[in-house]
Amino acid sequence: MTARLVPASDAALEAAAQALSAAPVDSPGIRDHAWLHAEPAEALRRLQLARDHRIEHGGLAWVVLADEVAVGYISARIYDDGHRAETFSVVARANQGLGVGLEARRLVLEALAAAGVRSVVSLARPDSASAAISRKLGYELSGAETRAHPEGFRVELERYELQLKA
C-alpha cells in the first residue's frame, strides 16, 4: 500500500474523519484517539481543531492517503528554535498494520529534515503501533510522560527521540 501526504484542508480532513470514525467503539486502545469513536461530523470537528492548533503553534498538518484514499492524519509541531519538533499521527483501524503509518512518519521526517529540524519527539502508548514505528525508524526511548486527555482521563506515554541527519 502506497502512502502519500496531502495538506490537511477541510475537504481532506472530512475524508479522513469518515475513515477514522469507522472504527468500532470496542476496539482496543480506542479511548486514546477520541475521534475514532465519534460520529463523522464530530471526528471532523476534532480533526479541524487539532490541525488549527498545530498550525497556530508553528506546525504542519497533513492527511494520510493510502492508494489515494484518506486513511489518517499526521502533524508536526516545530518548536520556536526551528530545530526541534514533535509528531502526532492516527491511522484508521482498517489500515493499521499495512505500513501506512510507517511510511507517513517517514515522509514527515523527510519534510522536517528539509526544513532544518534536527531533533524529533514522538509520544506513544507502550506496546502501540506508534511505539513500534518509532523504534523501526531509529528513535530511542528517552522517558515517559503522563498527559491529560481532552475527555478527562490521563494517558501514560513513552517518549521517543530521533536525531535527524543534516
C-alpha positions in Angstrom: 0.0 0.0 0.0 1.5 3.3 -1.1 1.2 6.2 1.4 1.2 9.9 0.4 0.6 13.1 2.4 -1.7 16.0 1.3 -2.2 19.3 3.1 -5.0 19.0 5.8 -7.6 21.1 4.0 -11.2 20.9 5.3 -12.1 18.6 2.3 -9.2 16.2 3.0 -10.0 16.2 6.8 -13.6 15.4 6.0 -12.5 12.3 4.1 -10.1 11.3 6.9 -12.8 11.8 9.5 -15.0 9.3 7.6 -12.2 6.7 7.7 -11.2 7.3 11.3 -14.7 7.2 12.7 -15.4 3.8 11.1 -13.6 2.0 14.0 -15.9 0.0 16.3 -16.1 1.6 19.8 -14.9 -1.6 21.5 -11.6 -1.6 19.6 -8.5 -2.0 21.9 -6.9 1.4 22.8 -9.8 3.3 21.2 -10.1 5.8 24.1 -6.7 7.4 23.2 -8.0 8.8 19.9 -11.4 10.4 20.7 -12.3 10.9 17.0 -12.1 7.1 16.4 -15.4 6.6 18.2 -17.1 9.8 17.2 -19.7 10.3 14.5 -18.0 11.6 11.3 -19.2 15.3 11.9 -17.6 15.2 15.4 -14.5 13.5 14.1 -14.2 16.2 11.5 -14.6 19.0 14.2 -11.9 17.4 16.4 -9.5 17.0 13.4 -10.0 20.6 12.4 -9.3 21.7 16.0 -6.2 19.6 16.1 -5.0 20.9 12.7 -5.7 24.5 13.6 -3.9 24.2 17.0 -0.9 22.7 15.3 -0.7 25.4 12.7 -1.3 28.2 15.2 1.7 26.9 17.2 4.1 26.7 14.3 3.3 23.3 13.0 2.3 21.4 9.9 -0.6 19.1 9.3 -1.4 16.5 6.6 -4.0 13.9 5.7 -2.5 10.5 5.1 -3.6 8.8 1.8 -3.2 5.1 1.1 -3.6 4.2 -2.5 -5.2 7.7 -2.9 -7.8 7.2 -0.2 -7.8 9.2 3.0 -7.0 6.9 5.9 -5.4 9.1 8.6 -4.0 12.3 9.9 -0.4 13.3 10.8 1.1 16.5 12.1 4.3 18.0 13.4 4.8 20.9 15.8 8.0 22.7 15.2 9.2 24.5 18.3 10.4 28.1 18.4 14.0 27.4 17.8 13.1 25.6 14.5 15.4 22.7 15.2 13.0 20.5 17.4 9.7 19.0 16.5 7.0 16.7 17.9 4.9 14.5 15.7 1.4 13.1 16.2 -0.5 10.6 13.9 -3.5 8.4 13.8 -4.4 5.8 11.1 -7.8 4.2 10.6 -8.1 0.8 12.2 -8.8 -0.9 8.8 -5.4 0.4 7.6 -3.3 -0.4 10.6 -0.6 -3.0 10.2 -0.1 -2.3 6.5 2.9 0.0 6.7 0.9 3.2 6.1 1.7 4.8 9.4 5.4 3.9 9.0 5.6 5.4 5.5 3.6 8.5 6.6 6.0 9.1 9.5 9.0 8.6 7.2 7.6 11.2 4.8 7.1 13.7 7.7 10.7 13.1 8.9 12.0 13.9 5.4 9.9 17.1 5.3 11.2 18.1 8.8 14.8 17.4 7.9 14.5 19.5 4.8 13.1 22.3 6.9 16.1 22.2 9.2 14.7 20.3 12.1 17.4 18.2 13.8 15.5 16.5 16.7 12.1 14.9 16.7 10.0 13.6 19.6 7.1 11.2 19.3 4.9 10.2 22.3 3.2 6.8 22.2 1.4 4.4 24.4 3.6 1.5 25.4 3.3 -1.5 23.0 1.3 0.6 20.5 1.8 0.7 16.7 3.2 4.2 17.1 5.9 3.0 19.6 6.8 0.2 17.1 7.1 2.7 14.3 9.3 4.9 16.4 11.6 2.0 17.1 11.7 0.9 13.4 12.7 4.4 12.4 15.6 4.6 14.9 14.0 6.7 17.6 15.4 6.0 21.1 13.2 5.7 24.2 14.1 8.7 26.4 11.5 8.6 29.1 7.8 8.6 30.0 5.1 11.2 30.4 1.5 11.4 31.6 -0.8 13.7 29.7 -4.4 14.7 30.3 -6.8 13.6 27.5 -9.5 16.1 26.5 -12.1 13.6 27.6 -10.9 13.8 31.2 -8.7 10.7 31.7 -4.9 10.6 31.9 -2.7 8.7 29.3 0.6 7.1 30.1 3.0 7.7 27.2 6.6 6.7 26.3 8.8 9.5 24.9 10.9 8.6 21.9 13.5 10.9 20.3 15.3 10.8 17.0 18.2 12.9 15.8 17.9 13.7 12.1 20.9 13.9 9.8 21.8 17.3 8.3 
